[in-house]
Amino acid sequence: MAMSMNTQTVERYMEAFRRTDHAAVLACLTDDVEWVIPGAFHTKGQREFDGQIENEAFVGHPDIRLTPVVEENDIVVAEGSVRAKHRDGGALFVVFCDVFEMRGGLVRKLTSYLMEVKER
């Protein structure tokens, strides 16, 4: 089954995030994009969004794995997990549910619901 334009954009966004490719991530976003992680931050515009792509506490590229990706109208929901290495040698493992609100095939708003989990 062929992917819609919106789902293709989300797939490109995730792949760009895996590579920490700022330009490719930003190319998936509207100029007035918002990114909300409830309880953590709320950015507005590409400049603020760009400032959150990397975090100085981590090294290397994140290992992002997607499970289901579903779409209806201009909403794409992606579930998955992220593993990242802390600069101090530890690791972070997070599961997420990202809700992408799309406009014209680009991400207009992203709400990321995150939960840190302990690996066994």
N, C-alpha and C positions, 0 to 999 in steps of 0.2 A: 504494500500500500504506500502510495506517495505521500510524503510529508507536506503539510501546508507551509506557506511562506512564514507564518508565525513560528511554527515548530522548528523550521530550518534556522530561523534567527536565534532561537533559544539554544539549539544545538551548537551553532557557531559561537555564541556567547560562552557556553560552557567550555568548549574546546579552547577558546582564547584565554579564559580564566585559568585553565590547566597549564597553559604556557606562560602565564603572567604577561600576556601581550596587551599592554594598555591600549594601543591604537586599535587593535582588533576588537577589544571589549567595547570601547567607546563607539566604534562604528555600528554597533548593534543597538545603540540607544538614541532616543530623541534628545534634542538639546535641553529640554526642560525635564529630563528624567528625574524621578524620585526613587530613593532606595531607603527602605525602612526595615530595620531589625528591631522589633519591639523590645524595649528595655535597654537597647544598646545605642542606636543612633538613627537619625533621619536626615538624609542628604537631599539637596535640591540642586539640579543642574549637573552637567557633565564634569565640571571642575571638582566639585565636592565628591562626586561619585569616584572619580579617578583617584582621589586621595585615600579611598578605602580599599582599592584593589590589592594593595600590598600592606603588610603590617610588619614593622621592624622587629617584632618579637619572634618572627618565623624566618626560616631559611628554605631555599629551594622552591620547587613548584608544588602546589597542592595536588593530591591525588583525589580527583572528584569522580565519583561513580554515580551514574543515574540509574534509577529503577524505573518506575512508570513515569511517563510524560503524557499528559492528557490535555486536550484543548476543547474549548467550546467558545464560539464567537471569537472575541478578541482577548480571551483569557487562556493562558497556558500554565499548567501546574506541573512542576517537576519535583519528584522526591529523589533523595539520594543520600550519599555520605561523603565526607571530606576527611582526609587524613593530611596532617601537616606537621612538619618538624619544627619544634621550638629551637630557637638559637642556643638555649642553654642545654640542649641535648635531649629534652623530653619530647613528647608527642601529643598532639591533639587529635581526637576523633569525635566528629560531630555528625549527627544525622540532621537532614534538613527537609523542609517543604518550601519551595519557592513558588510564589504566585506572581506571574508576569502579566501585567496589563499592557496590551499592545496597541499601537496606533501606526497605521501605514506600514506594517511589517517590522516595526522597531519597538523596543521596550520603552514604554512610557512611565511605568511604575513597577518596581520590584519590591515585594514584601517577603522577607526571608524569616521563616520560623526555624530556629535552631535549638538543638538540645545536645549538650556534650554527654557522651557515654563512655564508660570505662570498657576497654577491650579485655576479653578474657584470654 
